[in-house]
C-alpha cells in the first residue's frame, strides 16, 4: 500500500502539486488570513493607547470578564458531565442507547438562534418554570447570567463526550477486571485505572467547549437580553458597537476574542498531541 502510494506521488507532475498547494494556500489566505489582517489593521489604526482605552471601557471590560467566567464554568461542567455521559454510552447497554448517542450531537445540528428561543420558552419569566424559579429561589434565568451558562452548556455539550468516547472504547478492560478481582471498588477502579487515560482527552474537549463558548452569539443574543454591565457578553458587545457605528470598539474587542481563540487553539493542539503520544 505504501509502495503504490510512493509510486503515485512520484508519478504526479510537479506543476500539479504546486497548483494544488497554491489553490489551498490561496483559499486559506482569502478566507482566513486577509480578514484577520484587516481586523488587526482596523483595531490598531488609532494606535496602542486608543486600543487599550477601548478595551478598558467599563462595558467592554465587563463583557469580556462575563464571557471568560461563564465559558470557564461551562468548560468545567462539560468536563465532568461529558466524562459521565461518555462512560455511560461506552460501558453500559440499555434501551434507548442509540437515541441517547444521537441526541449528544443534536446541539450541533440545531441553529443557535433556535436554541435561544427554546430556552426563552422554557425559562422565560412569564413561563411556568421561569416564574416558579423566580418566586421560589429568586433565580432569574433569562436575561441574566444563568441563562448564558445554560445556553452555552447546550451548544457545547458534544465536545467532551466525543473527545472521550473513542479513547474509552480503546481502553483495555483487563486492568479494570484485575483491580476488581483484587477487591477494588468501582469508584476506585475508575479513579485509579480509567480516569488517568481520559484526562488529556477530557481536557482537550473542555478547551474546545471553552473556545466555542467564547465566540457564541446566536443563542446568547436572545437569552442574555444585551444588558450592558450585567448580561452583555463580548460577542454581543461587538454586535452592539457595530450597530452604534463604533467600528473601532467592535474591532478592538474582536481582536481580543481572536487572540483568546488563537491561544486556545494552540493549547488544544498541544494537548491533542500529548494525548496521541500517550496512546501510542
ABEGO torsion letter per residue (X at the ends): XAAAAAAAAAABBAAAAAAAAAAAAAAAAAAAAAAAAAAAAAAAAAEAAAAAAAAABAAAAAAAAAAAAAAAAAAAAAAAAAAAAAAAAAABBBBGAAAAAAAAAAAAABBAAAAAAAAAAAABAABAAAAAAAAAAGBBABGBAAAAAAAAAAAAAAAAAAAAAAAAAABBAAAAAAAAAAGBBAAAAAAAAAAAAAAAAAAAAAAAAAAAAAABAAAAAAAAGGBBGAABBAAAAAAAAAAAGBAAAAAAAAAAAAAAAAAAAAAAAAAAAAAAAAAX
